[in-house]
Amino acid sequence: MSLGRVQLVARACAAVGATAALALLGSTLLASNRGEILVKIEGGSMRPTLDLGDVIEVSPDRTPKTGDVITFVHEDHRTTHRVVRVWNATSPDGEIRTLLRTRGDANRVDDPWVVTDTQIIGVMVPKSLAATTAATLERHSSIFALLFAPLLLVTVFVESSNVAVTMRKPKQEDSECPERESNPQDVSIRGV
């Protein structure tokens, strides 16, 4: 393969790698600007809807309703379950609070606790490109590496070719005086 073709392949690989990196960065920034949060499922209570290791996207701006899947904090642990009932209650200090009863899809009975609106992290929303990409790259990080492997290999090949060409060039004798190269008018500067 000629050096020109190798450089063309290197440029194509660089373009693919740069495009993939920019797409990943752009989709991640878009998701973060929308305020959505990525949550990794760490248990099996939502099977078959959600499996251990799945990544979901939750929106803190949505109001949960019956049937929604929500992520909330319970006893210092993050939990993701389905809402089975929603009602309002007045707290002892007179504040109206929304209360929720939840249940994991794999469980036969409702959770023994009640979730308050202050414990909710967010309501599950359809996955965006950023969530899908993040989940894929987390499970298969080799995919991300494969995007840049051709660029790395071609870069190594091009640099090796450049070194080989440099090594093959005949060494020029230093027959000329170094001052002459920088002194085109041939003015003598020795012995001044």
N, CA, C and O of each residue as an XYZ file, in Angstrom:
768
protein
N       0.863     -1.173      0.000
C       0.000      0.000      0.000
C       0.902      1.227      0.000
O       1.855      1.311      0.775
N       0.593      2.170     -0.873
C       1.424      3.361     -0.970
C       1.164      4.284      0.211
O       0.131      4.210      0.876
N       2.138      5.155      0.448
C       2.030      6.088      1.578
C       0.827      7.012      1.418
O       0.188      7.374      2.406
N       0.514      7.395      0.174
C      -0.644      8.261     -0.080
C      -1.953      7.606      0.310
O      -2.830      8.249      0.887
N      -2.088      6.302     -0.010
C      -3.302      5.575      0.357
C      -3.405      5.396      1.867
O      -4.485      5.497      2.448
N      -2.280      5.133      2.477
C      -2.274      4.965      3.939
C      -2.711      6.263      4.611
O      -3.485      6.239      5.568
N      -2.224      7.381      4.117
C      -2.624      8.663      4.686
C      -4.107      8.923      4.473
O      -4.768      9.492      5.342
N      -4.638      8.512      3.325
C      -6.069      8.661      3.049
C      -6.887      7.817      4.036
O      -7.887      8.287      4.579
N      -6.457      6.576      4.263
C      -7.139      5.709      5.230
C      -7.037      6.310      6.631
O      -8.005      6.274      7.391
N      -5.886      6.856      6.974
C      -5.703      7.479      8.292
C      -6.669      8.647      8.482
O      -7.265      8.804      9.548
N      -6.815      9.459      7.446
C      -7.742     10.595      7.540
C      -9.191     10.122      7.684
O      -9.969     10.702      8.441
N      -9.544      9.058      6.945
C     -10.909      8.516      7.048
C     -11.161      7.972      8.454
O     -12.219      8.215      9.035
N     -10.195      7.239      8.999
C     -10.345      6.699     10.357
C     -10.435      7.828     11.380
O     -11.225      7.757     12.321
N      -9.631      8.857     11.194
C      -9.683     10.004     12.107
C     -11.050     10.671     12.050
O     -11.593     11.065     13.082
N     -11.609     10.799     10.851
C     -12.932     11.412     10.705
C     -14.001     10.579     11.388
O     -14.870     11.126     12.066
N     -13.949      9.249     11.218
C     -14.929      8.366     11.869
C     -14.804      8.455     13.383
O     -15.809      8.591     14.081
N     -13.584      8.380     13.895
C     -13.361      8.456     15.337
C     -13.812      9.785     15.922
O     -14.459      9.819     16.969
N     -13.473     10.876     15.251
C     -13.870     12.208     15.730
C     -15.384     12.375     15.688
O     -15.970     12.953     16.603
N     -16.022     11.874     14.631
C     -17.482     11.958     14.528
C     -18.149     11.171     15.643
O     -19.104     11.654     16.252
N     -17.661      9.963     15.923
C     -18.230      9.146     16.993
C     -18.060      9.826     18.351
O     -18.989      9.845     19.158
N     -16.880     10.380     18.600
C     -16.636     11.056     19.870
C     -17.538     12.280     20.031
O     -18.089     12.511     21.108
N     -17.687     13.061     18.963
C     -18.555     14.240     19.023
C     -20.020     13.856     19.203
O     -20.754     14.533     19.924
N     -20.450     12.782     18.557
C     -21.837     12.328     18.714
C     -22.106     11.888     20.146
O     -23.150     12.206     20.715
N     -21.159     11.155     20.725
C     -21.310     10.716     22.116
C     -21.333     11.914     23.057
O     -22.173     11.986     23.953
N     -20.423     12.844     22.859
C     -20.373     14.037     23.709
C     -21.645     14.862     23.555
O     -22.210     15.321     24.548
N     -22.098     15.052     22.322
C     -23.301     15.859     22.082
C     -24.540     15.244     22.694
O     -25.347     15.951     23.297
N     -24.707     13.928     22.549
C     -25.896     13.284     23.121
C     -25.855     13.312     24.643
O     -26.896     13.453     25.284
N     -24.668     13.180     25.229
C     -24.540     13.247     26.686
C     -24.865     14.649     27.185
O     -25.567     14.805     28.184
N     -24.357     15.672     26.497
C     -24.656     17.055     26.890
C     -26.143     17.366     26.747
O     -26.719     18.064     27.582
N     -26.761     16.849     25.691
C     -28.191     17.068     25.492
C     -28.991     16.466     26.642
O     -29.908     17.103     27.162
N     -28.650     15.250     27.039
C     -29.363     14.600     28.152
C     -29.155     15.369     29.447
O     -30.100     15.545     30.217
N     -27.933     15.831     29.703
C     -27.690     16.549     30.949
C     -28.364     17.918     30.949
O     -28.788     18.397     32.001
N     -28.468     18.548     29.787
C     -29.162     19.838     29.715
C     -30.657     19.687     29.960
O     -31.307     20.609     30.454
N     -31.201     18.525     29.613
C     -32.617     18.291     29.863
C     -32.863     17.947     31.323
O     -34.016     17.881     31.749
N     -31.800     17.723     32.106
C     -31.937     17.454     33.530
C     -32.240     16.008     33.861
O     -32.595     15.701     34.999
N     -32.108     15.114     32.900
C     -32.410     13.717     33.169
C     -31.190     13.014     33.760
O     -30.048     13.417     33.538
N     -31.461     11.956     34.515
C     -30.437     11.259     35.275
C     -30.396      9.808     34.817
O     -31.439      9.181     34.626
N     -29.194      9.277     34.643
C     -29.036      7.867     34.309
C     -28.912      7.064     35.602
O     -28.149      7.430     36.496
N     -29.664      5.971     35.696
C     -29.675      5.131     36.895
C     -29.407      3.695     36.471
O     -30.041      3.177     35.552
N     -28.459      3.058     37.154
C     -28.161      1.650     36.877
C     -28.954      0.785     37.860
O     -28.917      1.017     39.068
N     -29.665     -0.207     37.337
C     -30.470     -1.107     38.158
C     -29.531     -2.087     38.858
O     -28.727     -2.760     38.213
N     -29.643     -2.158     40.192
C     -28.715     -2.960     40.987
C     -29.393     -4.127     41.686
O     -28.802     -4.743     42.572
N     -30.613     -4.436     41.304
C     -31.314     -5.567     41.906
C     -32.262     -6.194     40.900
O     -32.404     -5.713     39.775
N     -32.913     -7.283     41.323
C     -33.789     -8.012     40.410
C     -35.262     -7.840     40.683
O     -36.071     -8.581     40.126
N     -35.648     -6.883     41.524
C     -37.059     -6.749     41.902
C     -37.951     -6.209     40.793
O     -39.174     -6.235     40.929
N     -37.375     -5.722     39.703
C     -38.185     -5.176     38.602
C     -38.204     -6.105     37.385
O     -38.635     -5.704     36.304
N     -37.741     -7.338     37.559
C     -37.787     -8.293     36.443
C     -39.215     -8.646     36.126
O     -40.006     -8.710     37.067
N     -39.616     -8.874     34.937
C     -38.845     -8.892     33.695
C     -38.728     -7.525     33.028
O     -38.080     -7.407     31.988
N     -39.336     -6.495     33.600
C     -39.293     -5.166     32.980
C     -37.866     -4.636     32.910
O     -37.416     -4.161     31.867
N     -37.167     -4.723     34.027
C     -35.789     -4.245     34.103
C     -34.922     -5.335     34.717
O     -35.297     -5.950     35.715
N     -33.767     -5.568     34.118
C     -32.847     -6.582     34.620
C     -31.696     -5.940     35.367
O     -31.421     -4.749     35.216
N     -31.041     -6.731     36.160
C     -29.852     -6.317     36.883
C     -28.827     -5.786     35.879
O     -28.491     -6.468     34.910
N     -28.334     -4.573     36.111
C     -27.353     -3.957     35.227
C     -27.928     -3.054     34.157
O     -27.181     -2.330     33.500
N     -29.253     -3.078     33.961
C     -29.855     -2.168     32.979
C     -29.625     -0.717     33.392
O     -29.532     -0.406     34.579
N     -29.538      0.150     32.416
C     -29.423      1.586     32.682
C     -30.717      2.241     32.203
O     -31.120      2.086     31.050
N     -31.355      2.974     33.108
C     -32.583      3.683     32.745
C     -32.342      5.173     32.881
O     -31.354      5.612     33.470
N     -33.264      5.937     32.325
C     -33.195      7.389     32.412
C     -34.410      7.870     33.185
O     -35.541      7.495     32.877
N     -34.170      8.705     34.194
C     -35.284      9.240     34.981
C     -35.288     10.758     34.907
O     -34.244     11.404     34.820
N     -36.503     11.307     34.944
C     -36.668     12.761     34.893
C     -37.171     13.257     36.241
O     -38.233     12.837     36.699
N     -36.418     14.146     36.879
C     -36.866     14.689     38.165
C     -38.003     15.698     38.018
O     -38.609     16.100     39.012
N     -38.294     16.107     36.785
C     -39.306     17.143     36.558
C     -40.711     16.587     36.372
O     -41.668     17.361     36.329
N     -40.863     15.292     36.262
C     -42.181     14.696     36.023
C     -42.864     14.337     37.332
O     -42.215     13.938     38.299
N     -44.159     14.481     37.346
C     -44.956     14.097     38.506
C     -45.384     12.645     38.327
O     -46.012     12.304     37.325
N     -45.044     11.776     39.305
C     -45.388     10.362     39.137
C     -46.887     10.115     39.272
O     -47.585     10.780     40.038
N     -47.350      9.142     38.506
C     -48.741      8.720     38.599
C     -48.772      7.197     38.658
O     -47.755      6.542     38.428
N     -49.911      6.648     38.960
C     -50.054      5.196     39.062
C     -49.620      4.535     37.756
O     -50.040      4.939     36.672
N     -48.778      3.520     37.877
C     -48.269      2.800     36.716
C     -46.870      3.224     36.298
O     -46.185      2.483     35.593
N     -46.431      4.420     36.726
C     -45.079      4.880     36.391
C     -44.036      4.095     37.179
O     -44.308      3.606     38.275
N     -42.853      3.984     36.613
C     -41.706      3.431     37.323
C     -40.909      4.619     37.835
O     -40.552      5.516     37.071
N     -40.628      4.619     39.148
C     -39.900      5.732     39.751
C     -38.648      5.221     40.455
O     -38.566      4.060     40.857
N     -37.688      6.111     40.592
C     -36.499      5.839     41.397
C     -36.582      6.771     42.594
O     -36.820      7.970     42.450
N     -36.383      6.204     43.781
C     -36.496      6.976     45.020
C     -35.455      6.496     46.016
O     -34.827      5.454     45.829
N     -35.283      7.277     47.083
C     -34.356      6.917     48.144
C     -35.174      6.356     49.304
O     -36.119      6.986     49.780
N     -34.788      5.151     49.749
C     -35.435      4.522     50.905
C     -34.342      3.930     51.791
O     -33.571      3.076     51.354
N     -34.285      4.389     53.031
C     -33.272      3.945     53.993
C     -31.865      4.032     53.403
O     -31.096      3.072     53.459
N     -31.546      5.172     52.848
C     -30.232      5.468     52.276
C     -29.859      4.598     51.074
O     -28.684      4.529     50.711
N     -30.820      3.943     50.460
C     -30.583      3.146     49.258
C     -31.489      3.645     48.138
O     -32.633      4.038     48.363
N     -30.948      3.617     46.940
C     -31.737      3.999     45.775
C     -32.524      2.775     45.318
O     -31.964      1.691     45.151
N     -33.822      2.957     45.118
C     -34.716      1.868     44.727
C     -35.515      2.308     43.505
O     -35.904      3.470     43.388
N     -35.754      1.371     42.604
C     -36.583      1.638     41.432
C     -37.732      0.635     41.438
O     -37.515     -0.567     41.284
N     -38.961      1.137     41.617
C     -40.172      0.300     41.640
C     -41.300      1.016     40.913
O     -41.193      2.192     40.565
N     -42.380      0.281     40.693
C     -43.551      0.821     40.018
C     -44.525      1.408     41.048
O     -44.709      0.858     42.133
N     -45.143      2.539     40.682
C     -46.150      3.175     41.538
C     -47.471      2.415     41.374
O     -47.953      2.233     40.257
N     -48.056      1.971     42.507
C     -49.340      1.258     42.441
C     -50.487      2.091     43.020
O     -51.661      1.785     42.811
N     -50.124      3.152     43.752
C     -51.172      4.019     44.308
C     -50.577      5.373     44.669
O     -49.450      5.448     45.159
N     -51.334      6.449     44.426
C     -50.909      7.815     44.749
C     -52.037      8.501     45.508
O     -53.197      8.394     45.110
N     -51.719      9.207     46.600
C     -52.704      9.989     47.335
C     -52.011     11.152     48.042
O     -50.790     11.162     48.197
N     -52.787     12.103     48.457
C     -52.262     13.265     49.187
C     -52.642     13.146     50.653
O     -53.695     12.612     51.000
N     -51.761     13.656     51.502
C     -52.016     13.664     52.947
C     -51.423     14.944     53.520
O     -50.488     15.513     52.956
N     -51.966     15.383     54.629
C     -51.474     16.579     55.298
C     -50.555     16.155     56.434
O     -50.916     15.325     57.268
N     -49.367     16.736     56.452
C     -48.391     16.413     57.489
C     -48.784     17.134     58.784
O     -49.619     18.038     58.757
N     -48.188     16.740     59.918
C     -48.510     17.394     61.193
C     -48.247     18.898     61.190
O     -48.882     19.633     61.946
N     -47.319     19.368     60.350
C     -47.057     20.813     60.298
C     -47.939     21.527     59.278
O     -47.736     22.711     59.011
N     -48.920     20.820     58.700
C     -49.894     21.435     57.811
C     -49.533     21.411     56.339
O     -50.282     21.943     55.520
N     -48.405     20.806     55.977
C     -48.013     20.716     54.570
C     -48.722     19.554     53.895
O     -48.866     18.474     54.468
N     -49.159     19.795     52.670
C     -49.775     18.711     51.902
C     -48.665     17.980     51.156
O     -47.899     18.580     50.402
N     -48.599     16.683     51.382
C     -47.579     15.834     50.778
C     -48.245     14.790     49.890
O     -49.337     14.303     50.182
N     -47.548     14.455     48.787
C     -47.993     13.355     47.940
C     -47.321     12.087     48.444
O     -46.105     12.050     48.634
N     -48.119     11.054     48.659
C     -47.599      9.769     49.119
C     -47.817      8.725     48.032
O     -48.789      8.788     47.279
N     -46.911      7.776     47.960
C     -46.981      6.757     46.923
C     -46.749      5.376     47.523
O     -45.898      5.197     48.394
N     -47.506      4.422     47.054
C     -47.284      3.016     47.383
C     -46.620      2.410     46.149
O     -47.064      2.648     45.026
N     -45.568      1.635     46.351
C     -44.796      1.072     45.239
C     -44.695     -0.454     45.361
O     -45.001     -1.046     46.397
N     -44.252     -1.060     44.252
C     -44.026     -2.502     44.234
C     -43.077     -2.822     43.081
O     -43.190     -2.256     41.994
N     -42.153     -3.727     43.332
C     -41.297     -4.231     42.259
C     -42.111     -5.156     41.374
O     -42.943     -5.909     41.881
N     -41.896     -5.121     40.076
C     -42.664     -5.964     39.152
C     -42.491     -7.452     39.445
O     -43.383     -8.242     39.137
N     -41.371     -7.849     40.031
C     -41.131     -9.257     40.353
C     -41.755     -9.655     41.696
O     -41.794    -10.839     42.033
N     -42.240     -8.676     42.459
C     -42.793     -8.955     43.791
C     -44.296     -9.183     43.716
O     -44.977     -8.624     42.857
N     -44.802    -10.007     44.620
C     -46.244    -10.305     44.638
C     -47.035     -9.343     45.514
O     -48.251     -9.216     45.372
N     -46.339     -8.670     46.414
C     -47.029     -7.755     47.327
C     -46.408     -6.364     47.238
O     -45.265     -6.197     46.812
N     -47.196     -5.371     47.655
C     -46.705     -3.991     47.682
C     -45.569     -3.860     48.690
O     -45.446     -4.654     49.622
N     -44.746     -2.840     48.479
C     -43.669     -2.555     49.433
C     -44.281     -2.184     50.782
O     -45.339     -1.557     50.817
N     -43.639     -2.559     51.900
C     -44.205     -2.263     53.215
C     -44.076     -0.796     53.627
O     -44.625     -0.407     54.658
N     -43.384      0.009     52.871
C     -43.190      1.412     53.186
C     -44.014      2.299     52.262
O     -44.523      1.857     51.232
N     -44.128      3.548     52.655
C     -44.790      4.577     51.843
C     -43.708      5.563     51.415
O     -42.881      5.983     52.225
N     -43.722      5.925     50.147
C     -42.748      6.869     49.601
C     -43.383      8.255     49.591
O     -44.517      8.423     49.142
N     -42.639      9.257     50.093
C     -43.130     10.636     50.025
C     -42.525     11.325     48.805
O     -41.519     10.874     48.256
N     -43.151     12.417     48.394
C     -42.656     13.144     47.223
C     -41.234     13.668     47.416
O     -40.546     13.924     46.428
N     -40.774     13.836     48.656
C     -39.422     14.337     48.905
C     -38.353     13.256     48.692
O     -37.169     13.576     48.585
N     -38.757     11.990     48.630
C     -37.809     10.897     48.440
C     -37.582     10.569     46.958
O     -36.663      9.819     46.628
N     -38.391     11.110     46.085
C     -38.350     10.736     44.668
C     -37.168     11.385     43.961
O     -36.958     12.594     44.056
N     -36.403     10.565     43.251
C     -35.309     11.061     42.410
C     -35.851     11.414     41.036
O     -35.491     12.446     40.470
N     -36.721     10.558     40.494
C     -37.294     10.852     39.182
C     -38.179      9.731     38.672
O     -38.206      8.628     39.217
N     -38.900     10.048     37.610
C     -39.800      9.116     36.934
C     -39.084      8.608     35.693
O     -38.488      9.387     34.950
N     -39.142      7.281     35.468
C     -38.485      6.697     34.301
C     -39.121      7.233     33.019
O     -40.344      7.291     32.887
N     -38.258      7.623     32.080
C     -38.687      8.127     30.772
C     -38.039      7.254     29.697
O     -37.074      6.543     29.978
N     -38.568      7.302     28.457
C     -37.925      6.529     27.383
C     -36.460      6.934     27.245
O     -36.104      8.104     27.382
N     -35.633      5.953     26.974
C     -34.194      6.199     26.886
C     -33.849      7.079     25.697
O     -34.337      6.883     24.584
N     -33.004      8.042     25.965
C     -32.483      8.899     24.894
C     -31.269      8.223     24.267
O     -30.840      7.158     24.710
N     -30.734      8.841     23.253
C     -29.523      8.338     22.607
C     -28.383      8.255     23.622
O     -27.600      7.306     23.595
N     -28.284      9.244     24.520
C     -27.203      9.244     25.512
C     -27.308      8.052     26.437
O     -26.299      7.408     26.723
N     -28.518      7.736     26.917
C     -28.689      6.601     27.822
C     -28.405      5.293     27.109
O     -27.758      4.407     27.669
N     -28.880      5.164     25.890
C     -28.636      3.949     25.119
C     -27.147      3.769     24.855
O     -26.612      2.670     24.999
N     -26.482      4.852     24.469
C     -25.048      4.800     24.197
C     -24.268      4.473     25.458
O     -23.359      3.644     25.431
N     -24.621      5.122     26.568
C     -23.925      4.868     27.834
C     -24.086      3.421     28.262
O     -23.125      2.795     28.707
N     -25.292      2.885     28.133
C     -25.534      1.492     28.519
C     -24.750      0.540     27.630
O     -24.170     -0.430     28.118
N     -24.728      0.807     26.339
C     -23.999     -0.062     25.411
C     -22.507     -0.012     25.682
O     -21.841     -1.047     25.713
N     -21.976      1.196     25.879
C     -20.540      1.320     26.111
C     -20.133      0.736     27.453
O     -19.024      0.221     27.591
N     -21.021      0.808     28.450
C     -20.681      0.225     29.747
C     -20.633     -1.293     29.654
O     -19.742     -1.927     30.220
N     -21.574     -1.864     28.952
C     -21.600     -3.326     28.812
C     -20.546     -3.825     27.846
O     -19.974     -4.897     28.041
N     -20.289     -3.051     26.806
C     -19.374     -3.489     25.753
C     -18.367     -2.374     25.479
O     -18.417     -1.742     24.424
N     -17.464     -2.132     26.409
C     -16.492     -1.046     26.235
C     -15.576     -1.300     25.044
O     -14.952     -0.370     24.531
N     -15.491     -2.559     24.597
C     -14.656     -2.864     23.431
C     -15.196     -2.194     22.163
O     -14.436     -1.931     21.231
N     -16.507     -1.917     22.123
C     -17.093     -1.226     20.961
C     -16.483      0.162     20.836
O     -16.122      0.595     19.742
N     -16.370      0.860     21.971
C     -15.792      2.203     21.958
C     -14.326      2.133     21.527
O     -13.856      2.969     20.756
N     -13.617      1.137     22.028
C     -12.207      0.977     21.650
C     -12.074      0.674     20.158
O     -11.139      1.141     19.508
N     -13.013     -0.112     19.616
C     -12.943     -0.456     18.197
C     -13.119      0.752     17.289
O     -12.630      0.758     16.159
N     -13.820      1.780     17.779
C     -13.968      2.987     16.967
C     -12.621      3.661     16.724
O     -12.404      4.273     15.678
N     -11.720      3.544     17.694
C     -10.449      4.244     17.600
C      -9.285      3.324     17.235
O      -8.188      3.811     16.961
N      -9.497      2.007     17.225
C      -8.417      1.080     16.886
C      -7.871      1.303     15.475
O      -6.653      1.334     15.302
N      -8.740      1.463     14.444
C      -8.175      1.699     13.095
C      -7.338      2.968     13.041
O      -6.303      2.997     12.376
N      -7.768      4.012     13.728
C      -6.999      5.258     13.741
C      -5.633      5.026     14.373
O      -4.619      5.495     13.855
N      -5.605      4.309     15.483
C      -4.335      4.025     16.146
C      -3.420      3.187     15.256
O      -2.234      3.488     15.122
N      -3.969      2.142     14.653
C      -3.156      1.270     13.801
C      -2.614      2.020     12.587
O      -1.444      1.871     12.234
N      -3.458      2.822     11.953
C      -3.005      3.568     10.778
C      -1.974      4.618     11.175
O      -1.016      4.851     10.438
N      -2.157      5.246     12.317
C      -1.182      6.234     12.797
C       0.174      5.577     13.024
O       1.205      6.122     12.629
N       0.175      4.412     13.655
C       1.424      3.682     13.877
C       2.058      3.317     12.533
O       3.270      3.457     12.368
N       1.262      2.856     11.579
C       1.786      2.481     10.265
C       2.373      3.685      9.540
O       3.461      3.598      8.970
N       1.657      4.813      9.559
C       2.144      6.016      8.865
C       3.451      6.489      9.490
O       4.397      6.828      8.778
N       3.504      6.513     10.806
C       4.725      6.976     11.466
C       5.881      6.016     11.202
O       7.018      6.452     11.024
N       5.601      4.721     11.175
C       6.644      3.739     10.854
C       7.148      3.948      9.433
O       8.349      3.871      9.171
N       6.219      4.214      8.517
C       6.605      4.472      7.121
C       7.459      5.725      7.021
O       8.447      5.744      6.287
N       7.090      6.771      7.749
C       7.874      8.011      7.735
C       9.288      7.781      8.267
O      10.255      8.308      7.717
N       9.404      7.004      9.323
C      10.722      6.703      9.886
C      11.545      5.906      8.876
O      12.731      6.173      8.687
N      10.907      4.918      8.223
C      11.615      4.102      7.232
C      12.104      4.948      6.059
O      13.229      4.770      5.592
N      11.266      5.866      5.584
C      11.662      6.739      4.470
C      12.830      7.616      4.902
O      13.772      7.806      4.132
N      12.786      8.145      6.102
C      13.861      8.998      6.609
C      15.160      8.207      6.732
O      16.237      8.722      6.431
N      15.057      6.966      7.170
C      16.252      6.136      7.347
C      16.874      5.768      5.994
O      18.090      5.600      5.908
N      16.063      5.641      4.942
C      16.556      5.250      3.619
C      17.211      6.388      2.859
O      17.993      6.140      1.942
N      16.911      7.636      3.219
C      17.499      8.776      2.494
C      19.022      8.734      2.637
O      19.542      8.473      3.722
N      19.729      8.991      1.538
C      21.201      8.987      1.647
C      21.654     10.175      2.497
O      21.124     11.282      2.404
N      22.647      9.895      3.319
C      23.160     10.944      4.186
C      24.000     11.905      3.344
O      24.926     11.483      2.651
N      23.679     13.182      3.406
C      24.409     14.172      2.623
C      25.681     14.561      3.375
O      25.691     14.745      4.592
N      26.749     14.675      2.591
C      28.029     15.064      3.176
C      27.986     16.547      3.529
O      27.359     17.356      2.845
N      28.653     16.862      4.584
C      28.737     18.259      5.009
C      29.962     18.894      4.347
O      30.921     19.266      5.024
N      29.917     19.012      3.007
C      31.053     19.570      2.278
C      31.035     21.090      2.298
O      32.072     21.732      2.123
N      29.904     21.642      2.501
C      29.800     23.095      2.518
C      30.049     23.602      3.923
O      29.823     22.895      4.906
N      30.493     24.775      4.000
C      30.711     25.438      5.275
C      29.354     25.824      5.854
O      28.533     26.369      5.116
N      29.069     25.571      7.140
C      27.770     25.921      7.715
C      27.465     27.402      7.602
O      26.303     27.792      7.481
N      28.507     28.237      7.640
C      28.246     29.669      7.530
C      27.739     30.027      6.140
O      26.977     30.983      5.994
N      28.147     29.274      5.106
C      27.751     29.571      3.742
C      26.246     29.366      3.565
O      25.601     30.114      2.831
N      25.685     28.355      4.235
C      24.254     28.099      4.105
C      23.441     29.263      4.651
O      22.378     29.587      4.121
N      23.934     29.884      5.700
C      23.189     31.008      6.263
C      23.722     32.345      5.751
O      23.264     33.401      6.187
N      24.694     32.307      4.824
C      25.321     33.519      4.323
C      25.331     33.478      2.791
O      26.377     33.264      2.178
N      24.145     33.686      2.172
C      24.062     33.530      0.715
C      24.913     34.520     -0.077
O      25.226     34.230     -1.232
N      25.301     35.657      0.467
C      26.090     36.628     -0.273
C      27.570     36.248     -0.278
O      28.381     36.947     -0.885
N      27.927     35.171      0.377
C      29.287     34.693      0.425
C      30.220     35.681      1.095
O      31.374     35.835      0.695
N      29.720     36.337      2.099
C      30.523     37.307      2.846
C      31.255     36.536      3.923
O      30.662     35.763      4.676
N      32.531     36.758      3.979
C      33.343     36.041      4.959
C      33.149     36.639      6.330
O      33.245     37.851      6.520
N      32.873     35.765      7.287
C      32.690     36.275      8.656
C      33.685     35.632      9.598
O      33.634     35.850     10.808
N      34.589     34.840      9.046
C      35.588     34.201      9.894
C      36.681     35.173     10.251
O      37.044     36.034      9.449
N      37.189     35.047     11.410
C      38.326     35.835     11.843
C      38.012     37.285     12.137
O      38.917     38.120     12.139
N      36.783     37.599     12.380
C      36.426     38.981     12.676
C      36.552     39.248     14.133
O      36.292     40.365     14.580
